[in-house]
Amino acid sequence: MNIHSFIDIGRWQGKAFFGGWRATEGGLLDVADPATDAVLASIGLAGPADVAAAAAEARVAQPAWAAKLPAERAAILNKAADLLERNAEELIGWIMRESGSIQPKAGIEIEHGAGFLRHAAAAAIEPHGLMLPSMDAGRRNFARRVPHGVVGVISPFNFPLVLSVRAIAAALATGNVVVHKPDPRTPISGGIIIARIFEEAGLPDGVLHVLPGGAAAGEAMCADPNIAMISFTGSAAGGSKVGEIAGRHLKKVQLELGGKNALIILDDADVAVAASNAAWGAFLHQGQICMSTGLVLAHESIVGEIATQLAAKAAHLPAGDPSTGKVALGPIISDAQVGKIQAIVDEAVEKGAQLLAGGKPNGRFYPATVLAGVRPGMRAFEEEIFGPVACVASFASDDEAVGLANLSDPGLAAGRISASVGRAQAVGDRLMVGHLHINDQTVNGGPYAPFGGRGRSGNGSRVSGPAIWEEFTQWVWVSIKDQATPYPF
Ligand code: NAD
């Protein structure tokens, strides 16, 4: 990599970003391309002592950042968005190599990352208080939103840039400072790039700390007395551990977890369009998206045709190294995850599901796979797979479709395809999910939406859109009497 590039590897090789670029107590971690195993760079791996140092520095920096004019905070966020876009070509290359993304998916990360930054910049200058009715004469009564202080952000590997930026931007916009821990498999896209854009955008020292690390660093954040809130995006297992530790330390915690998302195709749907929606929702980024279509529920009159068309599409989606520019699916993030996908597919076939396409990996490349006849009692019906597997099941009535879709908890997103919007809406109203998309598949997101799920998809919190002020600040009630008056004693 050219050292005059924007990302400037010479600046951060072997380091993390906390009080500038520094070596960590956790030592060095090689970051590898999951498609080729080529080492891309080496970064500083954070341990608990690094977290403690960063959190202490962050707490000192917070009051000055909160005291900045909202427009000053907004200007820095907007500049960071400009820098992401201006350096898109270079940054897309890093995202592709580090996270196994095809070019269009990496492009979406830049586009949405800039969108989250700009939306947060706009939120910074929104009104953030309420005049309240007075309880007695001569008293003014109002409430204003204030930042929590230091927000700890923990993010996953799959959309590393976007899922880090959406929480970091919201926290900074509202006057918090941030200690951020990207997944150690994607510390460049999920951390180093973000540190670099904010460094160049003029963010004051100490306001953002980026510490790539594993569960030990994350758990240290949850227990750290200087961190007031944890914004976590990841698995239900990780989220419940985070919630447990943060709860013990009385921190606010926002949990954005997994999904087993149903696409319900009613009998009046256009079959070809519905199959295309199912393929996009199930196979995009190898199915490694929290909103991936985990269950294709099709009416019994069209389920056979849907499955056949999905299988034909799957057979024409090559999997391989995204840097060749010739594949639709890149690698799965790890060998362990390939093993998990295979175990779920094998179990479904053993229990009677039909394998219509794919089903056998080539190293870390898992082909687009179609399982038909998937039923409750199979892991493929009940669990989030996080792999490119379309699980097709059938229903006989709208009531049965609702019942089957609601069998799976977590409830993050759902889609319905139907010629009748009213009918699709009536089905959707009965689904226990956080996002409902009528005449679209389940993978949808963006800066304007209050993103989050129900049940085991989280803890009822939302990130982004109108949820920014709700989640990243708290109320302070202020009452002012014109003058102090005496009490009876
Ligand atoms: P994961 O929970 O293993 O890891 C996510 C992050 O949490 C990483 O940074 C990891 O280092 C950290 N972590 C893990 N254990 C921790 C602990 N005990 N304490 C503190 N931090 C800890 O998740 P994963 O399997 O790598 O990611 C995929 C999961 O994330 C899927 O379930 C997916 O659905 C979910 N996800 C959810 C959303 C959403 O917005 N709802 C978005 C993307 C991914």
Boltz pocket constraint, residues with backbone or C-beta under 6 A from the ligand:
constraints:
  - pocket:
      binder: B
      contacts: [[A, 154], [A, 155], [A, 156], [A, 157], [A, 158], [A, 159], [A, 163], [A, 181], [A, 182], [A, 183], [A, 184], [A, 213], [A, 214], [A, 215], [A, 216], [A, 217], [A, 218], [A, 219], [A, 233], [A, 234], [A, 235], [A, 236], [A, 237], [A, 238], [A, 239], [A, 241], [A, 242], [A, 256], [A, 257], [A, 258], [A, 259], [A, 289], [A, 290], [A, 291], [A, 384], [A, 386], [A, 412], [A, 452], [A, 457]]
      max_distance: 6.0
